Amino acid sequence: MYLHGTSKINDQGHLEIGGVDATKLTQEFGTPLYVFDEALVRQRCREFVEAFQASGLKFQVAYASKAFCVMAMCRLAAEENMSLDVVSDGELYTALQAGFPADRIHFHGNNKTIEEIEMAIDAKIGCFVVDNFAELHTLNAIAGEKRQKVKVLFRVTPGVEAHTHEFISTGQTDSKFGFDLGNGSAFRALEEAKALPNVDILGVHSHIGSQIFEVDGFRMAAERVAAFAVHVRKELDLTFRVINLGGGFGIRYIEGHTPLPMATYVKAITDAIKENFGSNDYPLPEIWIEPGRSIVGDAGTTLYTIGSTKEIPGVRKYVAVDGGMSDNPRPALYDAQYEAMLANRATEQPEEVVSIAGKLCESGDMLIWDLNLPKVQTGDILAVSCTGAYNYAMASNYNRVRRPAVVFVKDGQADLVVKRETFDNVAGNDLIPERMKQASK
Ligand SMILES: *Cc1c(COP(=O)(O)O)cnc(C)c1O
């Protein structure tokens, strides 16, 4: 397993993260356990921020909180001078509870409810990313009722395909998100918005996909957005002050994944903006981006306890852990691949090839196929790396399992940031109708 950030093998032959022995973490907090290398999260934030500072452009780096949205993470993002994307009232609530500055919060989503819009306007968030015509008019109406003017970006689909897994790509014309640049719907949205009194048009937003390892897609998106900006300026006399080029910067889950340094993505984006806007004599806009996975992904490790095994001679050996698709649905959803090691026997040589199964009642509940490990024993601790993004965020109570705890580790210290769920968290909202209670008497 590739060791990310501060992860290393210590003198006891154990995996250590943030200066804390992984086996100690499991003793203190139990398993499954999500462990975040806080220094690595902060480093990733700084890589983006510093790359933009070097560009000389005005910018905001908005952490896409959907990747991992808990109060401690929102607080960390605020400390690192990040902005924050939210896509629901729940994420907005979490950010506000954490004390995240409202004016640096951006609200996304293709179907924001009236309640969500009201909540966000009342909180005085920084910007709405408008996705469709209905939202535009609802937003204008609600803002009017509240005697406020709201800042908006328009999400456009620039028709750029990022090379990535089909199911998590959103840049093509056939997408549930945004206004199409090619078919004129984006232009029409700007035209309509210009006539609305309660929206302040900042500019446009494009997000071309996820887990992207090249800069070409971002460059092409910047080009198309710039051409659109020039067109809108000429036809509608509207000048964009902000261009948001979304997230999607890739990370290394497994060997063969070859992400670029974050500064390389940023430089490609800022250069493309300078070239394309500069050559059109257009005032350089502020550039916003929205990294999610690349902020938290490789900083997360999940620790499991190994339980049962099943060997099918000549076929394979299944090794089961005490979690699975309930804490990491990505292998089942996207065929996502992960690396892992035995955290308590980190220096031992691999002796067998096993497949890691979850404990949930689905044949598809597999975490890793064909993993080289030392001869595994019940009670060993399996560490799966790169689980920081879209793991806790997508966790469920399937089979009524309790969602795991989350700890931040840094400089030898471990802090619980999400408590392990209790049975009451799982069944506490259940109600038995009175008539059933009577019937059983
Ligand atoms: C999901 C998403 C992001 C973050 O994507 P990552 O791949 O996690 O960087 C950013 N912007 C928008 C609009 C998104 O939907």
The ligand as a Tripos MOL2 file, in Angstrom:
@<TRIPOS>MOLECULE
LIG
   15    15     1     0     0
SMALL
NO_CHARGES

@<TRIPOS>ATOM
      1 C1        -18.7150   16.9200   -7.0430 C.3       1 LIG1
      2 C2        -18.4460   18.3010   -7.4690 C.ar      1 LIG1
      3 C3        -17.2240   18.9010   -7.1610 C.ar      1 LIG1
      4 C4        -16.0870   18.1790   -6.5100 C.3       1 LIG1
      5 O1        -15.6180   17.1720   -7.3140 O.3       1 LIG1
      6 P1        -14.2760   16.3710   -6.8870 P.3       1 LIG1
      7 O2        -14.1440   15.3450   -7.9380 O.co2     1 LIG1
      8 O3        -14.5500   15.7790   -5.5520 O.co2     1 LIG1
      9 O4        -13.1790   17.3520   -6.8560 O.co2     1 LIG1
     10 C5        -17.0570   20.2280   -7.5090 C.ar      1 LIG1
     11 N1        -18.0390   20.9180   -8.1280 N.ar      1 LIG1
     12 C6        -19.2220   20.3640   -8.4270 C.ar      1 LIG1
     13 C7        -20.2540   21.1740   -9.0800 C.3       1 LIG1
     14 C8        -19.4680   19.0460   -8.1140 C.ar      1 LIG1
     15 O5        -20.6300   18.4940   -8.4430 O.3       1 LIG1
@<TRIPOS>BOND
     1     1     2 1
     2     2     3 ar
     3     2    14 ar
     4     3     4 1
     5     3    10 ar
     6     4     5 1
     7     5     6 1
     8     6     7 2
     9     6     8 1
    10     6     9 1
    11    10    11 ar
    12    11    12 ar
    13    12    13 1
    14    12    14 ar
    15    14    15 1
@<TRIPOS>SUBSTRUCTURE
     1 LIG1         1 GROUP 0 **** ****
